[in-house]
Amino acid sequence: PNSSTSSSAIKIVVPSEINDMAVLIGPVPLFNWFPLNLIISMILISMFLISLGVYALIFPLERKLQLIQVGVNEVSKGNLDIQVQVIGQDEIARLSATFNAMTSHIKRLIESQRELTRAVSHELRTPVARIRFAVDMLADTDDEDSRFMQRDYIDEDIESLNGLIDEILTYAKLEEGSPKLDLEPVNLRELLQQIERETNALGKPIKIVTNLPNAKVTAIADRRYLHRVIQNLAGNALRYAETTIIISAGVKKGNAFVSVEDDGHGIPEADREKVFIPFSRLDDSRTRASGGYGLGLSIVSRIAFWFNGSMKVDESRDLGGARFVM
């Protein structure tokens, strides 16, 4: 071997068949050592390039996190209108989208709570005022028949308050979060027959027509809430129908549906979304004089939402009034 500070090589001497001669192979370089300064330079350059690559990966994430932090700071100040910009489709982008959905949900809940509080206070005034008036009449009269009559009025108003409180609690439960749904196969024919019996038991002079599905038709749903949907829709139709309502149910293309129609004045197309707003009443035939608290259809709408279904209102082809379909 032949070595120096810069390289190493090997020479090979092979005997030949010719006298006094040999074959020389080489020198063959074994390894050229790098100078120390070159090795250090390569290490530093590699570290710099790696740092640039890491920074190029981290900088976009840091920018996205800063945007989310700005959004969190705004929400902490009470600004629920803030929307974080969603950039890309990575985990941070999904986090931003979730943050936007969360702030929108919180804003809707707060607005709904405010509306509910204002509406409840307004709705409570009427029965409370009637009870106060009836109590004053009880104190001012000595007539026994008049006393019994005022007592009956008070009982009716107390029953009205109980009904209002029940509606409010049901709506609040459906509005505040996902209710526990006991999903099971529900026989639609049996459910419609039950609704028909219960509706006829109210004694209203309205004809109830039920389009019953096949006895084997079922829907996967929470029976209690599905019953509440049809019951509320039927009760709403009774208030506005003139002679007839139609209750239908079935399955189309794998999706179950329930439908209630009436032969009333119907709902103008511009007002059809308003009927699902809590305590809302329209200025046509569907007025306060028709009764109710304006929560029945709101409850139906929320149940449809938690059923992952849709709720719509249009015109009945057969009766000409309103038709509600979930």
C-alpha positions in Angstrom: 0.0 0.0 0.0 0.9 3.6 -0.6 -0.6 6.2 1.6 -0.3 9.9 2.1 -2.2 12.7 3.8 -4.6 13.0 0.9 -5.1 9.5 -0.6 -4.4 5.8 -0.3 -3.6 3.5 -3.2 -2.5 -0.1 -3.8 0.0 -1.5 -6.4 0.0 -5.2 -7.3 3.1 -7.0 -8.8 2.3 -10.2 -10.7 5.1 -12.5 -12.0 5.1 -13.1 -15.7 6.4 -16.0 -17.9 9.1 -13.8 -19.3 12.3 -14.0 -17.4 13.3 -11.0 -15.2 10.0 -9.3 -15.9 6.8 -8.8 -13.9 3.4 -7.2 -14.5 2.7 -4.1 -12.4 -1.0 -3.2 -11.7 -1.7 0.1 -10.1 -1.6 2.3 -8.3 -5.4 1.8 -7.7 -6.8 4.5 -5.3 -8.5 3.1 -2.3 -10.2 6.1 -0.7 -9.8 9.8 -1.0 -10.2 11.4 2.4 -12.3 14.6 2.6 -10.6 17.5 4.2 -12.1 18.4 7.7 -13.3 21.8 6.6 -15.2 20.3 3.6 -16.9 17.8 5.9 -17.9 20.6 8.3 -19.2 22.7 5.5 -21.3 19.9 4.1 -22.8 19.2 7.6 -23.7 22.9 8.0 -25.2 23.1 4.6 -27.3 20.0 5.2 -28.5 21.4 8.6 -29.4 24.6 6.9 -31.4 22.9 4.1 -33.2 20.7 6.7 -34.0 23.8 8.7 -35.5 25.5 5.6 -37.6 22.4 4.9 -38.9 22.2 8.5 -39.7 25.9 8.5 -41.5 25.6 5.1 -43.7 22.9 6.8 -44.2 24.7 10.1 -44.8 28.3 8.8 -48.2 27.5 7.1 -49.4 25.6 10.2 -48.2 28.5 12.5 -50.1 31.0 10.3 -53.3 28.9 10.5 -53.0 28.5 14.2 -52.6 32.2 14.6 -55.8 32.7 12.6 -57.6 30.3 15.0 -56.1 32.2 18.0 -57.4 35.5 16.7 -60.8 33.9 16.3 -60.7 32.5 19.9 -59.7 35.9 21.2 -62.7 37.5 19.4 -65.1 34.9 20.8 -63.7 35.5 24.3 -64.6 39.2 23.8 -68.2 38.2 22.9 -67.9 38.6 19.1 -69.7 35.5 17.8 -69.8 36.8 14.2 -66.2 35.9 13.7 -65.4 33.3 11.1 -61.9 31.8 10.8 -60.5 31.4 7.2 -60.3 27.8 6.2 -57.1 27.1 4.2 -56.4 23.7 2.7 -57.8 20.4 3.8 -55.4 19.3 6.5 -56.1 18.8 10.3 -55.8 22.5 11.0 -58.3 23.3 8.2 -60.8 20.8 9.7 -60.2 22.4 13.1 -61.0 25.8 11.6 -64.2 24.5 10.1 -65.2 23.0 13.4 -64.5 26.3 15.2 -66.7 28.1 12.7 -69.5 25.6 13.1 -69.2 25.9 16.9 -69.4 29.7 16.9 -72.4 29.6 14.6 -74.1 27.1 16.8 -73.4 29.1 19.9 -74.7 32.2 18.3 -77.9 30.5 17.2 -78.4 29.0 20.6 -78.0 32.5 22.3 -80.3 34.1 19.8 -82.8 31.3 20.2 -82.6 31.7 24.0 -83.2 35.4 23.8 -86.2 35.0 21.5 -87.6 32.2 23.6 -87.2 34.4 26.8 -89.0 37.3 25.2 -91.7 35.2 23.7 -92.3 33.2 26.9 -92.6 36.4 28.9 -95.1 37.7 26.4 -97.1 34.5 26.3 -97.3 34.2 30.1 -98.8 37.6 30.5 -102.2 36.7 28.9 -103.2 33.7 31.2 -101.7 35.4 34.2 -103.7 38.6 33.6 -106.9 36.5 33.1 -106.2 34.6 36.4 -105.7 37.9 38.2 -109.0 39.3 36.7 -110.8 36.1 37.8 -109.4 36.3 41.3 -110.6 40.0 41.5 -114.0 38.9 40.3 -114.2 36.2 43.0 -113.4 38.7 45.7 -116.1 41.1 44.4 -119.0 38.8 44.0 -121.1 36.8 46.4 -123.1 34.9 43.8 -122.3 31.2 44.0 -122.8 30.6 40.2 -120.5 33.4 39.4 -117.8 32.1 41.8 -118.0 28.6 40.2 -117.7 30.2 36.7 -114.7 32.2 37.7 -113.1 29.1 39.2 -113.6 27.3 36.0 -111.9 30.2 34.1 -109.0 30.0 36.5 -108.7 26.2 36.0 -108.7 26.7 32.2 -106.0 29.3 32.4 -103.9 27.1 34.7 -104.3 24.3 32.3 -103.2 26.7 29.5 -100.1 27.6 31.5 -99.2 23.9 32.1 -99.6 23.3 28.3 -97.3 26.3 27.5 -94.7 25.1 30.0 -94.7 21.6 28.6 -94.3 23.0 25.0 -91.4 25.3 26.2 -89.6 22.5 28.0 -90.0 20.1 25.0 -88.7 22.8 22.5 -85.8 23.7 24.8 -84.8 20.1 25.2 -84.7 19.7 21.4 -82.9 22.9 20.8 -80.1 22.7 23.4 -78.5 19.5 22.1 -79.0 16.1 20.6 -81.8 14.2 22.4 -81.5 10.5 23.2 -83.3 8.7 20.3 -84.5 5.2 20.8 -84.5 4.1 17.2 -86.6 1.1 16.4 -88.9 -0.2 13.5 -92.1 1.7 13.8 -95.2 0.3 12.1 -96.6 3.3 10.2 -100.1 1.9 9.7 -100.6 1.3 13.5 -99.2 4.7 14.3 -101.6 6.5 11.9 -104.5 4.5 13.3 -103.5 5.6 16.8 -103.3 9.3 15.6 -106.7 9.0 13.9 -108.3 7.7 17.2 -106.7 10.4 19.3 -107.6 13.2 16.8 -111.2 12.1 16.6 -111.4 11.9 20.4 -110.9 15.7 20.4 -114.5 16.1 19.2 -113.8 18.6 16.5 -116.3 18.8 13.6 -113.5 18.0 11.1 -113.4 14.8 9.0 -110.1 12.9 9.5 -109.0 10.9 6.4 -106.0 8.6 6.8 -104.1 7.1 3.8 -102.9 4.0 5.5 -99.8 2.3 4.2 -99.3 -1.5 3.9 -99.4 -3.3 7.2 -95.8 -4.3 6.8 -94.4 -0.8 6.1 -92.1 0.3 8.9 -89.8 3.2 9.5 -86.6 3.3 11.6 -87.4 6.1 14.1 -88.0 7.1 17.7 -91.7 6.2 18.0 -92.4 8.8 20.7 -91.0 11.7 18.7 -92.5 10.5 15.5 -95.9 10.3 17.2 -95.3 13.9 18.4 -94.6 15.0 14.9 -97.8 13.7 13.4 -99.8 14.7 16.5 -98.6 18.3 16.3 -99.2 18.5 12.5 -102.7 17.0 12.9 -103.5 19.5 15.7 -102.2 22.4 13.6 -104.3 21.2 10.7 -107.4 21.0 12.9 -107.1 24.6 13.8 -107.1 25.8 10.2 -109.2 23.2 8.3 -112.7 24.0 7.3 -114.1 20.5 6.8 -111.3 17.9 6.2 -107.7 16.9 6.9 -105.7 14.1 5.4 -103.0 12.2 7.2 -100.6 10.0 5.2 -97.5 8.0 5.7 -95.3 5.6 3.8 -91.9 4.9 2.3 -90.6 6.1 -1.0 -87.2 5.0 -2.4 -86.1 3.8 1.1 -87.1 7.1 2.8 -90.0 7.2 5.2 -92.4 10.2 5.1 -95.4 11.5 7.0 -97.8 14.1 5.6 -100.7 16.1 6.9 -103.0 18.3 4.7 -105.9 20.6 5.4 -108.5 22.4 3.4 -108.0 25.8 5.0 -106.7 29.0 3.4 -103.2 27.6 3.0 -99.9 29.5 3.7 -98.4 32.1 1.2 -95.2 30.9 -0.3 -93.3 33.9 1.2 -94.4 32.9 4.7 -93.8 29.2 4.6 -90.4 29.3 6.4 -91.8 31.6 9.1 -94.2 29.0 10.5 -91.3 27.0 11.9 -90.0 30.0 14.0 -90.9 29.7 17.7 -94.0 31.7 18.7 -94.4 33.0 15.2 -98.0 33.6 13.9 -98.9 34.8 10.5 -101.2 37.8 9.8 -103.7 35.8 7.7 -106.1 33.2 8.8 -103.5 31.5 10.9 -103.7 34.0 13.7 -103.7 34.0 17.5 -107.5 33.6 17.5 -106.9 30.0 16.1 -105.2 29.1 19.4 -101.8 27.4 20.2 -98.6 29.0 21.2 -96.6 28.9 18.0 -94.3 26.2 19.3 -95.9 23.1 17.7 -94.3 23.5 14.3 -91.0 24.6 15.8 -90.9 21.3 17.8 -91.7 19.4 14.6 -88.9 21.2 12.8 -86.4 20.3 15.5 -87.4 16.7 15.6 -87.0 16.5 11.8 -83.5 18.0 12.3 -82.5 15.3 14.8 -84.1 12.6 12.7 -81.7 13.8 9.9 -84.8 14.5 7.8 -86.3 17.4 6.0 -89.5 19.4 6.8 -91.3 21.3 4.1 -94.7 23.0 3.6 -96.5 23.5 0.3 -100.0 23.5 -1.1 -102.3 20.4 -0.9 -103.2 19.1 -4.3 -106.3 17.4 -3.1 -107.7 19.9 -0.5 -106.1 23.2 -1.6 -104.9 24.2 1.9 -101.5 23.6 3.5 -99.6 20.4 3.3 -96.8 19.6 5.8 -94.4 16.8 4.9 -91.5 15.3 6.9 
